[in-house]
Amino acid sequence: MDKMRENELKLIEKKFNKVKNKIETLKRLENELNSIDSKGFESEVEAIKSKLKSPDKIPEIEKGIEELKRKLYEKSAEAIEKPIIPKVAPALKNAYGVVIGIGKYKDEGIPALKYAREDALEIYNILTDPKYGNFPHENVKLLLDDQATLTEIKSAMGTFLARNAGEDDMVCIYYAGHGSPEIDPTGNADDKLEKFIVPYNAKKDDLFGYGLSMDTIRKILDERIKSKRAVFFIDSCYSGEAGGRTFSRPNVATRNITISEKFLDQLSGEGRIIITASKPDELSLETDELKHGIFTYYLAEGLKGKADLNEDGVVTVDELYSYVYEQVVKKARQLGGGQHPLKKGTIVGEIPLTRCETEEMMRIKELNLNASRLFEEEKYEEALGSWSEVLRIDEENAEALAGSKKSKKKIEEAEAILREKQRRLLDLHKKGLPAKEYDEAMILLKKNPQTYTELERNIFEYIEKLLNGDISIGVYVDTLKLIK
């Protein structure tokens, strides 16, 4: 009874988690809808909002938002005389990546970061792991510490990706290290600051000469990378204050400048998603407890499956951002800080990043393996039972459907053979086989051979000989007396 109660509680918990995930998805979709400038499409927005209280209508809501975005894009594209993008993004052909992690810098004036290198290694391992990202190793450039010079980073992003990633391929870029602002003498930036990624060989007091500016990165993304599906994760910050993944810039901090998000808007765009660890004026924290930057820790957890909110075995960009945002904000609050990841850019459809095995998938895999083993052992009834359990979870599971079909066929064949043996045994009974031996033989024929004792196996051997006409009734009866 305790086991049954435990199973019931697990089932209730699973149902509760599904409902919880649906509610979280509805909240995310509502926020996404509210963030869209829907002028001219008010009726479409109201139609979508009317469904936001119904978890069962999530697919319709997602489809409605996607269609709304498409209409808005078509309207804007028409206005600037650009070709309209297709309703459905092209099929993903291949995936390429650049992963950068810098914990120690050549310039001793730039503070070392404790976990940036480990962060990059973790993301690289997930992307190239066949269980998760399954990016071919040769498709991903990994640059750590002194490998991540300005020249090598520009080469990886602007040459390696440009030469290899086509329009229909996916590109994933990850950076963990310092970010920093510098006063923009031209005054072109709206906040009068130019933002930089800080390479290994950067000079603290000359980022213009030795840093990688966001403007340069924007040009690489705009002019050199052809992919229509690019995701850029940035685990650094740009406040110019001491701490986190930036370093003290007194000439910036003393001016009390509010750092603008506009540079992230310029980096992102249609088909290009930028996800940062924090708002530009916040610190991106790392902690000894997690042994990672908190953004990357939850990014990794999400990529490995915890962000799979709809439990379909695929982690998409939108799911990942929803999961990471919630976890990072919560953890930063516990640490006494404020850190809010940002997502910029839009995409038609979804960008799948990794695959993962949910508890349900692992259960199905276990049942299928068990059923295959039972089938090989000729335990067809048990195999059918195991495959039937799979189909109760996933009624379209191809392996279970095929396994059930072949198990039923084997069971039907065995039943036909049993009926024929019973018929022949009855004929022998009519011809003189004693009732005692006849009844005993009938019981053994119906019994599962897997449960036979040694004596029963010996008797069954002679029953077969009797039925095949290899021995007479008299010999069979005499033999039974001997072997007993």
N, C-alpha and C positions, 0 to 999 in steps of 0.2 A: 504493500500500500504506500510506503514511504517513497518507493521508486516511482510509482504512478503519480504521486503528488508532486514529486520533483519534476517529472516530465511535464505535468500540467502547468507548473509555475514557469518552466522554461518557455513553454508555448505562449503563455500569457505575456512574459517579458518580451519575447520576439515580436508579438503583435503590437505591444506598447511601443517598442523601438521603431517599428514601421510607421505607426501613426505619428510618433514624434518627428521622424525624418520627413514625413509628408508635411507636417506643420511648419518645420524649418524651411522646407523648400518653398512653401506658399509665402512665407515671410520674405525669403530672398527674391522671389518673383515679384512680390508687391513692391519691394524697394527698387528692383530693376525697372519696373513699370513707371514708378514715380520719378525716376531719374531721367526718363526719356522726354525730350522736348517734342511733344506730340501735337503741336499747333497744326490745325487743319484736319486732325484725325481724332477729334474728341469722341465721336460716336464709337469708333473702334476701341478706344481706351475704356469707355464705360462698359462695353460689352465684355471686355476681358475682366474688368474689376468685379462684374457681377458673378464671376465664377470663383473668385478668390477665397470664398468660404467653403469650397467643396474640394477636399483632397482628391477625390476620384477624377476631378477635371484637370489635374496637373498637366497631362499631355496636351489637352486642348489649350490651356493657358500658355504653355511653352510655345506651341505652334502659333498661337495668336500674337505673342510678343515677337517671335521671329518674323512673322508676316508684316507686323507693324514696322519693325526695323527695316525690312526690305523696302517697304513703301517709302519710308522716310529717306532711305539711301537713294532710291530711284529719283525721288523729288530733288534731292540735293545734287545728285550726279547730273541730272538733266539741266539744272540751273547753271552748272559750270562746264557743261558740254563734255562730260566724261561718259564712257560706255557703262551701261548698267551691268552690275555683276549678276551672275546666275542666282536663282533662288536657292539652290543647293550647292554648297562648296564642293570643289573637285574631290574625287576619291583620293585618300592618302596613299601615296606610293612608297615612300621611304622616309626615314627620319634621320636628321643630322643634329649634332649638338656641339657646343663649346662650353666647357665647365672650367671656371677660374676660381682659385682660392689663394689668398695671400695673407699669411699670418705674420711673416717677418719681412721687414723692408730694409733695403740697402741703406737708406738715409736713417741714421740712428735717431734723428729728430722726429721721425714718424713712429708713434707707439706701436708695439707689436700687438697682434690680436691672438687671443688664446686658442680660438676654435675655428677660425676661418678656413684653414687648410683641411681640418677634419670635416667641416661642412661640405666643402667641395667634393671630397672623396666620397662622402655618403651619397650625395646626389648623383655623382658619376656611377657609383655602384648600382644604384637603383635604376638609372636609365639604361644601363647595359645588361642588367640582370634579365635573363629570359623569362623569369616569373613575372616581371613588372613591365619595364619599358621596352625591353628586347631591342634596343638600338644596337646595331652591329658595332663592335668595338672600334673598327676602323672608321666609323662614321662620327666618332666623338673625340674631339680634341680636349685633353686634360692638361691644364697649365697650373702648376703649384709653385708658390713662393718665387724663387729666382728664375723659374721658367716663364713667369708671367710678366715679362718686360713689355714696355710700350709697343715695341716692334712686333713681338710675338702675339700679343693680344690683337693688334690691328690685322696681322696676317691671318690669324685664326678666324676672325669674324669677316674680314673684308676680302680674303683670298680663298681660304679653305671652304667656307660656306658658299661664297659666290661661285666658285668653280663646280661645286658638287650638288648643291640643293636646287632642284628645279621648282617650277611653279606649284606643282601638285605635291611636293614633299613638305614635311614639317620640319621646322627649325626650333630648337630649344637652346637658349643661352642662359647660363647661370653665373652670377658673380657674387663672391663673398670677399669682402675686404673693405678698406677705407673708401669713403666718398668724401668730397670736400668742396666747399665753394671758394671762389676767389672774386674779389672786386672786379667787375667788368668795366675797363676804362672807356669802352666805346659807348656804354650806357644803353645798349640795344635791349638787354634783358629787362623785363618789366620790374624786377626787384633789384636791378643793377648788380646781379651776381651771376657769374658763370660757374656751372657745376662740372665736377670732374670725377671720373673713376681714377683711383690712384694706383698705378702699376708698381711693380716691385722696385724699379729703378727710378721712381719719381723723386723730385727734390721738393722738400716741404715748402720752400720759399719761391719755387718757380713751377707751379702747376701748368701754366700756359705752355712752357717749353717741354715739360716732362710728364704731364698728365694726359689722360684721354678724356677730352671734353665730350659732354653730352651732344653738342652740336656735331662733332665728328662721328659719333655713334649714329646719330640720326641720319647723316648722309650715307653711312654704310648700309643702314637698314633700308633707306629710300632708294639708293642708286645702285647698290651692288648685290644685295640679297634678293633673289627673284621669288622666293617662296611666298605664297598667299596665306600661309599659316605659320606665324612666328610668335614664340612666347619667350619673354625675357624676364627672368627672376633676378632681382637686385637686393642682396642682403648687405646694405650699407646705409649710411645716412649723410645728411648734408647741412646739419645745423651750424657747424663750425665751432661748436662748444666741446669742451673736454668730456670724454666718456663715449661709450658705445662704439660704433664703427665709423666714427669721424674723429678729427682731432682739433685741438684748439686753434682757432684763427682769430686772434685778438682784434685785428682790423675789421673783421666781420661782426663779431659779437658786440663790440663797443658801439656799433652803429644801430643796434637794436632793430635789425631788419627782419621783417616777416618774410620768410622764404616762400616763393610762389611755387605752385604745382604746374605752372604752364610748361616747364621744360619736359615734364612727363607727358603732357598732352601732345607735345610736338614729337616725342619719341614714338608714341603709340599711333594707332590709326585703324583703318579698315583692314582686318586680317592680321593685325599686329597687336598683341596683348603685352602690356608691361605690368608686372606685379612687383611692388616694392615692399620691403620689410616694415616700413613706417611712413608716416607723413614726412615731407621734407624737413620740417622744423622739429621733428622728434628724434630721439636716440634709438638706434637699433641695438637691442641688448643681447649679450651672451651671458651664460650662467654656468657655474661649476656643477650645479645640480643636474642639468641636462647634458653637460659637456658639449654644447652646441650653442650657436645663436638661437634664440627662441623661435625666430621666424623659420629658420631652416629646419629646426627640430620638428616642428609641426608640418612643415612642407614635406619632409621625408615621411613622417607618419601618414600623412594624407595620401602621398603617392603610393605607399604600400597597401592602401586599402581603406584606411579610416575615413577618407573623404568620399567614399562611394555611397553617397546618401540614398540613392534609389536602389542600391543592392543589385545592380545588373552586371557587376564584375568589371566595370570600366570606370576609371577616374577621369573626369573631364576637367577642363580649366575652370569652368564655373563652379563645379562641385568643390574643387580644390580650394578656390579662393574663399568660398563660404565657410569651409571647415577651418582653414588657416586663420582667417580673420577672427572668428569666434574664439579659437584657442589662444591666439597670441594676445588679444585684448585681455582675456581672463588672466593669463599667466603674467603679463606685464603689470597688471593691477596688483597681483599677489606680491610682486617684487617691488612695489611702491612706485612704479613708473607708468607712463602712458605711451602705448605703442599701438598704432592703428595701420595695418597694411593697406595699401592702395592698389586698385586695379584700374588700368586705363586701356582704352581701345575696344573695338567691337569685332565680331565675327559672325558671319551667317552660318547657322548650324552650330555644331559643337566641335571642339578640338579634344580628341581623346589623347591622354598623356601616358597612362599606364593601365595595365590590366591587373586584376587581383582576384584571389579566390575568397569568396564570402563563406561564411559558415555553411550556408545552404549548398554552395558549390562543392565544398570539401566533403559534406555529407553525401552528396550525389556521387562524387568520385569514389568514396569509400564503398558505397553500396554497389556501384557498377563493378569495381574490382572484385568484391566479394562474390557477386553473382557470376562473374566470368570464371572464378575459381571453382565455384560449385558446379557450374556447367561442365567444366573440364573433368570434374570428378564424377560426372554422370548423375549428379543430384539435381535433376531437372525441376522437381517440384520446389525445392528450396531456392534454386536459382530464379525461378519464376516469381517467387515471393519477394526476393530482394529487388528484382527489376520492377515489380509492381509498386514497391515502396518508392522507388525513384520517380515513377510516373505519377504518383500522388503528389510529389513535390513539383515536378516539371513534366506536364503531360505531353510535351513535344520533344523530350529528350531522345535523340536519335539512337544512341547506344542501347538504351533501355527498351525502346520500341522494337529494335532488331533482335535484342536478346530475348524479349518476351515471345516474339514470333517463333524463333527457333526452339525455345524451350517448350512452347505449346505443341509444336510439331513433334518433338521428341516424346513428349508425354502421350500424345495421341498414338504415335507408333508403338510405344510400350503397352498402351492399353489394348491396341489391336492384337499385339503378339500374345498378351495375357488371355484375351478372350479366345484366341485360337487354341492356346494350350489347355484352357479349361474345357473347351469343346472336345479336344482329343482325349483328355483325361476322363471325361464323362463317357465317351465311347468305350474306353478301356474298362471302366467300371461295369458297363453293360455286358462286356465280354468276359467278366470274371474277376476283375480287380476288387479285392475285399473292401468293405465299407471303411474299415479302420484306416487302411493304407490310402484309400481314396480321399478321405477327409483330411488326413495328415498332409497329403500332397497338395490339396486345395489351399490349405492354410499357408503352406510355405510359398506357393505361387503368388499369393496376395501380399505376402510380407515383403518389406523392403530388404533386398539382399544385403544392404549395408549393415543391417542389424543381425545377420545370421550368426549363430554360434558355430564352432568348428564342426560339431556333429551335424548341424543343419546344412552346412555347406556340402558335407559328404553325401547326405541324403539327396540334396538338390541335384548333385551331379548325376545320381542314378535315376532321378525323375526325368532329367533331360534325355538320358539314354533310352528310358522306357518310351517317352513321347516320340523320339526319333526312330523307334523301331529297332534300336541296336541290341536290346535285350527283351526277353519275354516277360510276361506277368509273373510266371513262376520264379524265374531267376531274380526278378526285382524283389519279390516278397522274401525269398531266401537270403538275399544279400542284406536286406534291412535287418533281418534277425542277427546276421553276423556282425554288422558294423555297430549295432546297438549294444 
